[in-house]
């Protein structure tokens, strides 16, 4: 019975070894990544709309206005 278990264990270990070996071969066989040149400093004729400071100021003002309206409506319902 011990020999049967040891043979079974040896077979399982050999299968696991072969699977790991095949996985490593597959991983090393991958293509070398191509060199990609990314230029983030492109000039597209101006800046984007959300890069303008006045857009942020208006957005913050609208957010605060909505926040005030929501908090005031909750207080009037409780009274």
N, C-alpha and C positions, 0 to 999 in steps of 0.2 A: 504494500500500500504506500510505503514511503517513496519507493522508486516511481510509482505512478504520479504522486504529487510533485516530486522533484522534476520529473520529465515535463509535467504540465506547467510548472513554474518556469522552467528553462525555456519552454516554447513561448510562453507569454512574454518573458523578458526579451527573447530574440525578436519577436514581432514588434515589441515596443521600440527596440533598438533600430530596427529597419525603418519604422515609421518616422522616428526622429531623424535618422540619416537622410531619408527622402525629403523631409521637410527642410533640412539644412541645405541640401543640394538645390532644392527649388528656390530657397531664399537667396542663395548666392548666385543663382543663374539669372536673376533679375537684371534688366538693362540698367546701365549707368544713367542717372538722371541727367537730362539735358540742362545746359546752363541757360537760365531764363533771365533776361535783362529787364528789370522793372524800373521805370522812371516815374517817380511820383511827383516830380517837379515840372509837370507839363503846364504850358500856358494855353488855356482853352479860350482865350479872349476875355478873360475877367474872372471874377470869383463867383462862387455859387451863392445862391440867395440866402442860405442860412449862415453864411460867413459874415454877413453884414451886421454891425452892432445894433442898428436901429430895428432890425427884425427881432433880435433877442429882446430888446427893450419893450417892444409892442407885445411880444409873446408873454413876457413876465407880467406886464400890466394886465393882460387879459386873464392870465392864470390867477392873479391876486383878486381881480374883480369877480371871477367865478367862485373863488374860495370864500369871499366875503358874502356873496349872495347865498351860497349854500349854508353858511353858518348862521346868517340872520334868519333864514327861513326856518331853521330848526328851533331857534329861540322863540319865534312867534307862535309856533305850534304848541309849545309846552305851556304857554301862559294862558 
